[in-house]
Amino acid sequence: GGLRIRWETTHEAVPGQGAFRLTAHSAISGRPLQEVVDHRGVGSGVGYVQENPNTFYLVVESAQMNWAFTIDEARVYR
């Protein structure tokens, strides 16, 4: 199972100083599994988490801007 993550950053307080990073971490060990987004400034995009079935959580590191994201679960139809 994969996840699609749509993200957006807005309202950068100081142009060129905004940062947004989103990382998936193992819920068992806490170690980082995958960096999903690493972006500077205002923008938007799509990132994917492609991990084996695993329990994990997302960590947001951000400065000088607003951010939002949504998560969609991948489904396989046969």
C-alpha positions, 0 to 999 in steps of 0.5 A: 500500500502506498499513500498519495500526499497532496501538499500546499504552502502559503503566506510566506512571512519573509520571501525566501525564508519559508521551509516545509519538510514532511517525513514518514517515520516508523511508529515502532522504532521512530526512525525516518522511513522516507522524506516525502516533501522538502520544499522552500517557499510558497508552492504545492505538489504531490508526494508519495509514501511507498512503504511495505505495510508498516505502521508509521506517522508523519512529521512536519518541520516548517518555518515562516509559512502556513501549510496543509496536506491531505492523504489518499490511500492507494487502492488496487482494483483487479 
